[in-house]
Amino acid sequence: MARMATVLVVDDDPQARALLQATLLELGHKVLLAPDGEVALALCYQASPDLVITDLVMPVLNGVLLIEHLTNLDPLTPIIGISGKGQGQLHRAKEAGAVGVLRKPIDRVQIMNEVDRVLAMKERF
């Protein structure tokens, strides 16, 4: 298992945020929450999270644009894109710089494995 990390969860759906938060806390991570990309950007400037998990379809600043902004801000911060809106969104997230993508609804074990994989990958750098 990867070391404890600060993980920023960005999703406009409060239930999705709560589920991801509970899962990440169970893994021993510190969790920051944002309801949209704009709030997430502000949090990234303040807190420099170790990992960002973002929904792709959100109001204000969507996940693909957020990934582009964050990749420019700090290319070493890994980002996982999540969406229930189809493969096209997930493909765009990868093109924008996401190191992983997951399709909603997300299974707890699936997110746990992906978070461990991405954080272990980051530790090698």
DSSP file (Angstrom, degrees, kcal/mol; ACC not computed):
  #  RESIDUE AA STRUCTURE BP1 BP2  ACC     N-H-->O    O-->H-N    N-H-->O    O-->H-N    TCO  KAPPA ALPHA  PHI   PSI    X-CA   Y-CA   Z-CA
    1    1 A M              0   0    0      0, 0.0   115,-0.0     0, 0.0   116,-0.0   0.000 360.0 360.0 360.0 144.3    0.0    0.0    0.0
    2    2 A A        -     0   0    0      1,-0.1     3,-0.1     3,-0.0   118,-0.1  -0.273 360.0 -91.4 -72.3 161.2    1.2    3.5   -0.8
    3    3 A R        -     0   0    0      1,-0.2    -1,-0.1   116,-0.1     2,-0.1  -0.150  58.4 -73.6 -65.2 167.2    2.0    6.0    2.0
    4    4 A M        -     0   0    0     25,-0.1     2,-0.3     1,-0.0    -1,-0.2  -0.432  62.3-176.4 -63.8 137.0   -0.6    8.4    3.4
    5    5 A A        -     0   0    0     -2,-0.1    25,-2.3    -3,-0.1     2,-0.6  -0.888  32.9-113.0-132.9 161.8   -1.4   11.1    0.8
    6    6 A T  E     -a   30   0A   0     -2,-0.3    44,-2.2    23,-0.2    45,-1.4  -0.892  39.1-168.5 -94.2 120.2   -3.4   14.2    0.5
    7    7 A V  E     -ab  31  51A   0     23,-3.0    25,-2.7    -2,-0.6     2,-0.6  -0.944  13.1-150.7-117.5 127.0   -6.1   13.5   -2.1
    8    8 A L  E     -ab  32  52A   0     43,-2.7    45,-3.2    -2,-0.5     2,-0.5  -0.861  10.8-161.3 -95.8 123.0   -8.3   16.2   -3.6
    9    9 A V  E     -ab  33  53A   0     23,-3.0    25,-2.3    -2,-0.6     2,-0.5  -0.924   6.3-171.3-106.5 123.4  -11.7   14.9   -4.7
   10   10 A V  E     +ab  34  54A   0     43,-3.0    45,-2.9    -2,-0.5     2,-0.3  -0.956  25.0 132.7-120.0 115.1  -13.6   17.1   -7.2
   11   11 A D        -     0   0    0     23,-2.1     6,-0.1    -2,-0.5    47,-0.1  -0.935  48.6-144.9-160.9 136.9  -17.2   16.2   -8.1
   12   12 A D  S    S+     0   0    0     -2,-0.3     3,-0.1    45,-0.3    24,-0.1   0.583  84.8  86.1 -79.7  -8.9  -20.4   18.2   -8.3
   13   13 A D     >  -     0   0    0      1,-0.2     4,-2.3    -3,-0.0     5,-0.2  -0.835  67.7-156.9 -94.4 111.9  -22.4   15.3   -6.9
   14   14 A P  H  > S+     0   0    0      0, 0.0     4,-2.4     0, 0.0    -1,-0.2   0.841  92.9  53.3 -58.6 -34.3  -22.3   15.3   -3.1
   15   15 A Q  H  > S+     0   0    0      2,-0.2     4,-2.3     1,-0.2     5,-0.2   0.915 108.8  48.2 -67.1 -42.2  -23.0   11.6   -2.9
   16   16 A A  H  > S+     0   0    0      2,-0.2     4,-2.3     1,-0.2     5,-0.2   0.909 112.4  49.7 -63.4 -42.3  -20.1   10.8   -5.2
   17   17 A R  H  X S+     0   0    0     -4,-2.3     4,-2.7     1,-0.2    -2,-0.2   0.926 111.5  48.9 -60.8 -45.0  -17.8   13.1   -3.1
   18   18 A A  H  X S+     0   0    0     -4,-2.4     4,-2.5     2,-0.2    -2,-0.2   0.891 111.0  49.4 -64.3 -40.4  -18.9   11.4    0.1
   19   19 A L  H  X S+     0   0    0     -4,-2.3     4,-2.1     2,-0.2    -1,-0.2   0.934 114.2  44.6 -64.7 -46.5  -18.4    7.9   -1.2
   20   20 A L  H  X S+     0   0    0     -4,-2.3     4,-2.6     2,-0.2     5,-0.2   0.902 112.8  52.4 -64.1 -40.8  -14.9    8.7   -2.5
   21   21 A Q  H  X S+     0   0    0     -4,-2.7     4,-2.7    -5,-0.2     5,-0.2   0.940 109.8  47.8 -60.2 -48.0  -14.1   10.5    0.8
   22   22 A A  H  X S+     0   0    0     -4,-2.5     4,-2.0     1,-0.2    -1,-0.2   0.909 113.3  48.2 -60.4 -43.2  -15.1    7.6    2.9
   23   23 A T  H  X S+     0   0    0     -4,-2.1     4,-1.2     2,-0.2    -1,-0.2   0.914 113.8  46.1 -64.1 -44.2  -13.1    5.1    0.8
   24   24 A L  H  <>S+     0   0    0     -4,-2.6     5,-2.3     2,-0.2     4,-0.3   0.878 111.1  51.6 -69.1 -38.1  -10.0    7.3    0.9
   25   25 A L  H ><5S+     0   0    0     -4,-2.7     3,-1.4     1,-0.2    -1,-0.2   0.888 105.6  56.6 -63.9 -37.8  -10.2    7.9    4.6
   26   26 A E  H 3<5S+     0   0    0     -4,-2.0    -1,-0.2     1,-0.3    -2,-0.2   0.836 104.5  52.8 -60.2 -33.6  -10.5    4.1    5.1
   27   27 A L  T 3<5S-     0   0    0     -4,-1.2    -1,-0.3    -3,-0.1    -2,-0.2   0.523 124.1-107.4 -79.7  -6.1   -7.2    3.9    3.2
   28   28 A G  T < 5S+     0   0    0     -3,-1.4    -3,-0.2    -4,-0.3     2,-0.2   0.619  72.1 139.2  91.9  13.9   -5.7    6.4    5.6
   29   29 A H      < -     0   0    0     -5,-2.3     2,-0.4   -25,-0.2    -1,-0.3  -0.567  56.2-118.3 -91.0 155.4   -5.4    9.4    3.3
   30   30 A K  E     -a    6   0A   0    -25,-2.3   -23,-3.0    -2,-0.2     2,-0.5  -0.758  36.0-150.4 -84.4 137.3   -6.2   13.0    4.1
   31   31 A V  E     -a    7   0A   0     -2,-0.4     2,-0.4   -25,-0.2   -23,-0.2  -0.946  16.9-170.5-122.3 130.7   -9.1   14.2    1.8
   32   32 A L  E     -a    8   0A   0    -25,-2.7   -23,-3.0    -2,-0.5     2,-0.4  -0.902  17.1-150.5-108.9 144.7   -9.9   17.6    0.5
   33   33 A L  E     +a    9   0A   0     -2,-0.4   -23,-0.2   -25,-0.2   -25,-0.0  -0.932  16.6 176.8-122.5 141.9  -13.2   18.2   -1.3
   34   34 A A  E     -a   10   0A   0    -25,-2.3   -23,-2.1    -2,-0.4     3,-0.1  -0.995  23.0-152.6-141.1 136.5  -14.3   20.5   -4.0
   35   35 A P  S    S+     0   0    0      0, 0.0     2,-0.3     0, 0.0   -25,-0.1   0.583  81.2   7.8 -83.7  -9.9  -17.7   20.8   -5.8
   36   36 A D  S  > S-     0   0    0     22,-0.1     4,-2.0   -25,-0.1     5,-0.1  -0.970  82.5 -94.2-160.7 171.4  -16.3   22.1   -9.0
   37   37 A G  H  > S+     0   0    0     24,-1.1     4,-2.4    22,-0.6     5,-0.1   0.805 116.5  57.8 -64.5 -32.2  -13.1   22.8  -10.9
   38   38 A E  H  > S+     0   0    0      2,-0.2     4,-1.7     1,-0.2    -1,-0.2   0.941 109.8  43.0 -65.6 -47.4  -12.8   26.4   -9.8
   39   39 A V  H  > S+     0   0    0      1,-0.2     4,-2.3     2,-0.2    -2,-0.2   0.888 112.6  55.9 -62.9 -39.7  -12.8   25.6   -6.1
   40   40 A A  H  X S+     0   0    0     -4,-2.0     4,-2.3     1,-0.2    -2,-0.2   0.909 104.6  51.7 -60.7 -43.8  -10.4   22.7   -6.9
   41   41 A L  H  X S+     0   0    0     -4,-2.4     4,-1.8     1,-0.2    -1,-0.2   0.923 109.7  49.4 -59.3 -44.7   -7.9   25.0   -8.6
   42   42 A A  H  X S+     0   0    0     -4,-1.7     4,-1.7     1,-0.2    -1,-0.2   0.909 111.0  49.9 -61.0 -42.8   -7.9   27.3   -5.5
   43   43 A L  H  X S+     0   0    0     -4,-2.3     4,-3.5     1,-0.2     5,-0.4   0.871 106.8  55.5 -64.2 -36.8   -7.4   24.3   -3.2
   44   44 A C  H  X S+     0   0    0     -4,-2.3     4,-1.6     1,-0.2    -1,-0.2   0.880 106.7  49.8 -64.8 -37.4   -4.4   23.1   -5.3
   45   45 A Y  H  < S+     0   0    0     -4,-1.8    -1,-0.2    -5,-0.2    -2,-0.2   0.886 119.5  38.5 -66.2 -37.5   -2.7   26.5   -5.0
   46   46 A Q  H  < S+     0   0    0     -4,-1.7    -2,-0.2    -5,-0.2    -1,-0.2   0.899 131.5  20.6 -78.7 -42.6   -3.2   26.3   -1.2
   47   47 A A  H  < S-     0   0    0     -4,-3.5    -3,-0.2    -5,-0.1    -2,-0.2   0.598  78.1-144.3-112.4 -14.1   -2.6   22.7   -0.4
   48   48 A S     <  -     0   0    0     -4,-1.6   -42,-0.1    -5,-0.4    -4,-0.1   0.947  28.3-146.4  42.9  69.8   -0.6   21.0   -3.2
   49   49 A P        -     0   0    0      0, 0.0   -42,-0.2     0, 0.0     3,-0.1  -0.199  13.6-134.1 -64.1 156.5   -2.4   17.6   -3.1
   50   50 A D  S    S+     0   0    0    -44,-2.2     2,-0.3     1,-0.3   -43,-0.2   0.710  90.2  13.6 -79.6 -22.6   -0.5   14.4   -3.8
   51   51 A L  E     -b    7   0A   0    -45,-1.4   -43,-2.7    26,-0.1     2,-0.4  -0.989  64.5-153.1-154.2 142.9   -3.3   13.2   -6.0
   52   52 A V  E     -bc   8  79A   0     26,-2.1    28,-2.9    -2,-0.3     2,-0.5  -0.987   5.1-170.0-121.2 130.3   -6.4   14.7   -7.7
   53   53 A I  E     -bc   9  80A   0    -45,-3.2   -43,-3.0    -2,-0.4     2,-0.4  -0.980  20.4-179.8-115.5 117.4   -9.5   12.6   -8.5
   54   54 A T  E     -bc  10  81A   0     26,-2.6    28,-2.7    -2,-0.5   -43,-0.2  -0.954  30.1-131.7-128.3 137.8  -11.9   14.6  -10.6
   55   55 A D  E     - c   0  82A   0    -45,-2.9    28,-0.2    -2,-0.4     3,-0.1  -0.440  20.9-145.1 -67.7 155.6  -15.3   14.1  -12.2
   56   56 A L  S    S+     0   0    0     26,-1.6     7,-1.5     1,-0.2     2,-0.8   0.773  81.4  60.4 -99.3 -29.6  -15.2   15.2  -15.9
   57   57 A V  S    S+     0   0    0     25,-0.3   -45,-0.3     5,-0.2    -1,-0.2  -0.861  71.7 131.7-106.2 103.5  -18.7   16.6  -16.4
   58   58 A M        -     0   0    0     -2,-0.8   -22,-0.1    -3,-0.1     2,-0.0  -0.975  53.0-108.7-145.6 154.9  -19.2   19.6  -13.9
   59   59 A P  S    S+     0   0    0      0, 0.0     2,-2.2     0, 0.0   -22,-0.6  -0.269  94.2  23.5 -74.8 173.6  -20.5   23.1  -14.1
   60   60 A V  S    S+     0   0    0    -24,-0.1     2,-0.4   -23,-0.1   -24,-0.1  -0.449 137.6   8.2  71.3 -71.2  -18.2   26.2  -13.7
   61   61 A L  S    S-     0   0    0     -2,-2.2   -24,-1.1     4,-0.0   -23,-0.1  -0.920  84.9-138.3-140.5 110.9  -15.0   24.5  -14.8
   62   62 A N     >  -     0   0    0     -2,-0.4     4,-2.2   -26,-0.1    -5,-0.2  -0.145  24.4-105.7 -71.3 167.8  -15.2   21.0  -16.2
   63   63 A G  H  > S+     0   0    0     -7,-1.5     4,-2.6     1,-0.2    -7,-0.2   0.823 115.9  54.7 -64.2 -36.0  -12.9   18.2  -15.4
   64   64 A V  H  > S+     0   0    0     -8,-0.7     4,-2.0     2,-0.2    -1,-0.2   0.930 111.8  44.5 -66.1 -44.0  -11.0   18.1  -18.7
   65   65 A L  H  > S+     0   0    0      2,-0.2     4,-2.5    -9,-0.2    -2,-0.2   0.889 112.4  53.3 -65.3 -38.3  -10.2   21.8  -18.4
   66   66 A L  H  X S+     0   0    0     -4,-2.2     4,-3.0     2,-0.2     5,-0.3   0.925 107.3  51.3 -61.1 -44.3   -9.2   21.3  -14.7
   67   67 A I  H  X S+     0   0    0     -4,-2.6     4,-2.5     1,-0.2    -2,-0.2   0.919 110.1  49.6 -59.2 -43.7   -6.8   18.5  -15.7
   68   68 A E  H  X S+     0   0    0     -4,-2.0     4,-1.7     2,-0.2    -1,-0.2   0.933 113.0  46.4 -60.9 -46.3   -5.2   20.8  -18.3
   69   69 A H  H  X S+     0   0    0     -4,-2.5     4,-2.2     1,-0.2    -2,-0.2   0.934 114.9  46.3 -60.6 -47.3   -4.8   23.6  -15.7
   70   70 A L  H  X S+     0   0    0     -4,-3.0     4,-3.0     1,-0.2     7,-0.2   0.862 109.0  54.4 -67.2 -36.2   -3.4   21.3  -13.1
   71   71 A T  H  < S+     0   0    0     -4,-2.5    -1,-0.2    -5,-0.3    -2,-0.2   0.871 111.9  45.3 -65.2 -36.5   -1.0   19.6  -15.5
   72   72 A N  H  < S+     0   0    0     -4,-1.7    -2,-0.2    -5,-0.2    -1,-0.2   0.863 114.0  49.7 -71.4 -36.5    0.4   23.1  -16.4
   73   73 A L  H  < S-     0   0    0     -4,-2.2    -2,-0.2     1,-0.3    -3,-0.2   0.938 137.6  -5.4 -68.1 -48.5    0.5   24.1  -12.7
   74   74 A D    ><  -     0   0    0     -4,-3.0     3,-1.9    -5,-0.1    -1,-0.3  -0.739  59.1-168.5-151.6  95.9    2.4   20.9  -11.6
   75   75 A P  T 3  S+     0   0    0      0, 0.0    -4,-0.1     0, 0.0    -3,-0.1   0.651  86.9  62.6 -62.7 -14.5    3.0   18.1  -14.1
   76   76 A L  T 3  S+     0   0    0      2,-0.1    49,-0.1    -5,-0.0    -5,-0.1   0.555  77.3  97.0 -89.3  -8.2    4.0   15.7  -11.4
   77   77 A T  S <  S-     0   0    0     -3,-1.9   -26,-0.1    -7,-0.2    -3,-0.1  -0.727  75.7-134.8 -82.2 114.9    0.7   15.7   -9.6
   78   78 A P        -     0   0    0      0, 0.0   -26,-2.1     0, 0.0     2,-0.4  -0.399  19.3-160.1 -72.1 146.9   -1.2   12.6  -10.8
   79   79 A I  E     -c   52   0A   0     18,-0.3    20,-2.2   -28,-0.2    21,-1.3  -0.990   9.6-159.9-130.6 134.0   -4.8   13.0  -11.8
   80   80 A I  E     -cd  53 100A   0    -28,-2.9   -26,-2.6    -2,-0.4     2,-0.4  -0.968  14.6-151.8-110.5 124.8   -7.5   10.3  -12.1
   81   81 A G  E     -cd  54 101A   0     19,-2.5    21,-2.5    -2,-0.5     2,-0.4  -0.787  11.8-170.2 -96.0 138.2  -10.5   11.3  -14.2
   82   82 A I  E     +cd  55 102A   0    -28,-2.7   -26,-1.6    -2,-0.4     2,-0.3  -0.980  12.8 156.8-128.8 142.6  -13.9    9.8  -13.5
   83   83 A S  E     - d   0 103A   0     19,-1.7    21,-2.3    -2,-0.4     3,-0.2  -0.979  36.7-161.2-161.5 148.1  -17.1    9.9  -15.6
   84   84 A G  S    S+     0   0    0     -2,-0.3     3,-0.1    19,-0.2    19,-0.1   0.267  79.6  88.5-106.1   7.1  -20.4    8.2  -16.2
   85   85 A K  S    S-     0   0    0      1,-0.3     3,-0.2     2,-0.0     4,-0.1   0.267  97.0 -87.0 -95.5  11.6  -20.8   10.0  -19.5
   86   86 A G    >>  -     0   0    0     -3,-0.2     4,-1.2     1,-0.2     3,-0.6  -0.304  46.9 -63.0 111.9 167.0  -19.0    7.5  -21.8
   87   87 A Q  H 3> S+     0   0    0      1,-0.2     4,-2.7     2,-0.2     5,-0.2   0.777 118.4  68.1 -63.0 -30.8  -15.6    6.7  -23.3
   88   88 A G  H 3> S+     0   0    0      1,-0.2     4,-2.3     2,-0.2    -1,-0.2   0.917 101.9  46.2 -58.1 -45.1  -15.2   10.0  -25.1
   89   89 A Q  H <> S+     0   0    0     -3,-0.6     4,-2.2     2,-0.2    -1,-0.2   0.913 112.9  49.7 -62.8 -43.5  -14.9   11.9  -21.9
   90   90 A L  H  X S+     0   0    0     -4,-1.2     4,-1.9     1,-0.2    -2,-0.2   0.887 110.4  50.4 -65.1 -38.6  -12.5    9.4  -20.4
   91   91 A H  H  X S+     0   0    0     -4,-2.7     4,-2.3     2,-0.2    -1,-0.2   0.913 109.8  50.3 -64.0 -43.5  -10.4    9.6  -23.6
   92   92 A R  H  X S+     0   0    0     -4,-2.3     4,-2.0     1,-0.2    -2,-0.2   0.876 107.6  54.6 -62.9 -37.2  -10.3   13.4  -23.5
   93   93 A A  H  X>S+     0   0    0     -4,-2.2     5,-2.6     2,-0.2     4,-0.9   0.921 108.7  47.9 -62.4 -43.5   -9.2   13.2  -19.8
   94   94 A K  H ><5S+     0   0    0     -4,-1.9     3,-0.8     1,-0.2    -2,-0.2   0.921 111.1  50.8 -62.3 -44.2   -6.2   11.0  -20.8
   95   95 A E  H 3<5S+     0   0    0     -4,-2.3    -1,-0.2     1,-0.2    -2,-0.2   0.853 107.8  54.0 -61.6 -34.2   -5.3   13.4  -23.6
   96   96 A A  H 3<5S-     0   0    0     -4,-2.0    -1,-0.2    -5,-0.2    -2,-0.2   0.668 133.7 -85.1 -76.5 -16.9   -5.4   16.3  -21.2
   97   97 A G  T <<5S+     0   0    0     -4,-0.9   -18,-0.3    -3,-0.8    -3,-0.2   0.464  73.3 149.3 129.6   1.8   -3.0   14.6  -18.8
   98   98 A A      < -     0   0    0     -5,-2.6    -1,-0.3     1,-0.1   -18,-0.2  -0.445  34.4-154.9 -66.0 137.8   -4.9   12.2  -16.5
   99   99 A V  S    S+     0   0    0    -20,-2.2     2,-0.3     1,-0.2   -19,-0.2   0.596  78.3  18.2 -88.4 -12.3   -2.8    9.2  -15.5
  100  100 A G  E     -d   80   0A   0    -21,-1.3   -19,-2.5    -7,-0.1     2,-0.3  -0.991  63.4-161.5-153.5 153.3   -5.9    7.1  -14.9
  101  101 A V  E     -d   81   0A   0     -2,-0.3     2,-0.4   -21,-0.2   -19,-0.2  -0.996   5.4-170.5-137.6 144.3   -9.6    7.1  -15.8
  102  102 A L  E     -d   82   0A   0    -21,-2.5   -19,-1.7    -2,-0.3     2,-0.4  -0.991  19.6-129.7-134.5 143.0  -12.5    5.2  -14.2
  103  103 A R  E     -d   83   0A   0     -2,-0.4   -19,-0.2   -21,-0.2   -21,-0.0  -0.770  41.9 -89.2 -93.4 132.6  -16.1    4.9  -15.4
  104  104 A K  S    S+     0   0    0    -21,-2.3     2,-0.1    -2,-0.4     3,-0.0  -0.524 104.8  59.2 -77.0 151.5  -18.9    5.7  -12.9
  105  105 A P  S    S-     0   0    0      0, 0.0     2,-0.4     0, 0.0    -2,-0.1   0.512  86.9-151.4 -71.7 142.6  -20.4    4.1  -11.0
  106  106 A I        -     0   0    0     -2,-0.1     2,-0.3    -4,-0.1    -2,-0.1  -0.701   5.0-136.1 -92.6 132.1  -17.1    3.4   -9.3
  107  107 A D     >  -     0   0    0     -2,-0.4     4,-2.3     1,-0.1     5,-0.2  -0.648  17.3-127.9 -81.3 139.0  -16.6    0.3   -7.3
  108  108 A R  H  > S+     0   0    0     -2,-0.3     4,-2.5     1,-0.2     5,-0.2   0.906 109.9  47.9 -55.6 -46.4  -14.8    0.8   -3.9
  109  109 A V  H  > S+     0   0    0      1,-0.2     4,-2.6     2,-0.2    -1,-0.2   0.893 109.7  54.3 -63.7 -39.3  -12.2   -1.9   -4.7
  110  110 A Q  H  > S+     0   0    0      2,-0.2     4,-2.3     1,-0.2    -2,-0.2   0.926 111.3  43.5 -60.6 -46.7  -11.6   -0.4   -8.1
  111  111 A I  H  X S+     0   0    0     -4,-2.3     4,-2.7     2,-0.2     5,-0.2   0.896 112.7  53.0 -69.2 -38.3  -10.9    3.1   -6.7
  112  112 A M  H  X S+     0   0    0     -4,-2.5     4,-2.4    -5,-0.2    -2,-0.2   0.938 112.0  45.2 -60.2 -46.4   -8.7    1.7   -3.9
  113  113 A N  H  X S+     0   0    0     -4,-2.6     4,-2.5     1,-0.2    -2,-0.2   0.900 114.0  48.7 -64.0 -41.6   -6.6   -0.2   -6.4
  114  114 A E  H  X S+     0   0    0     -4,-2.3     4,-2.7    -5,-0.2     5,-0.2   0.908 111.3  49.3 -67.7 -41.4   -6.3    2.8   -8.8
  115  115 A V  H  X S+     0   0    0     -4,-2.7     4,-2.6     2,-0.2     5,-0.3   0.935 113.3  47.1 -62.4 -46.1   -5.3    5.2   -6.0
  116  116 A D  H  X S+     0   0    0     -4,-2.4     4,-2.3    -5,-0.2    -2,-0.2   0.915 113.2  49.6 -61.0 -42.7   -2.6    2.7   -4.8
  117  117 A R  H  X S+     0   0    0     -4,-2.5     4,-2.0     2,-0.2    -2,-0.2   0.935 113.9  44.2 -61.4 -47.8   -1.4    2.2   -8.3
  118  118 A V  H  X S+     0   0    0     -4,-2.7     4,-2.0     2,-0.2    -2,-0.2   0.898 115.1  47.2 -68.6 -41.0   -1.1    5.9   -9.1
  119  119 A L  H  X S+     0   0    0     -4,-2.6     4,-2.0    -5,-0.2    -1,-0.2   0.886 111.6  50.9 -69.1 -37.0    0.5    6.9   -5.7
  120  120 A A  H  X S+     0   0    0     -4,-2.3     4,-0.8    -5,-0.3    -1,-0.2   0.890 110.0  51.0 -64.5 -38.3    3.0    4.0   -6.0
  121  121 A M  H >< S+     0   0    0     -4,-2.0     3,-0.6    -5,-0.2     4,-0.4   0.901 109.4  50.4 -63.4 -41.6    3.8    5.3   -9.5
  122  122 A K  H >< S+     0   0    0     -4,-2.0     3,-1.6     1,-0.2    -2,-0.2   0.874 102.9  60.2 -65.3 -37.3    4.4    8.8   -8.2
  123  123 A E  H 3< S+     0   0    0     -4,-2.0    -1,-0.2     1,-0.3    -2,-0.2   0.755  95.2  63.4 -64.1 -23.6    6.7    7.5   -5.4
  124  124 A R  T <<        0   0    0     -4,-0.8    -1,-0.3    -3,-0.6    -2,-0.2   0.667 360.0 360.0 -74.3 -15.8    9.1    6.1   -8.1
  125  125 A F    <         0   0    0     -3,-1.6    -1,-0.2    -4,-0.4    -2,-0.2   0.456 360.0 360.0 -92.8 360.0    9.7    9.7   -9.4
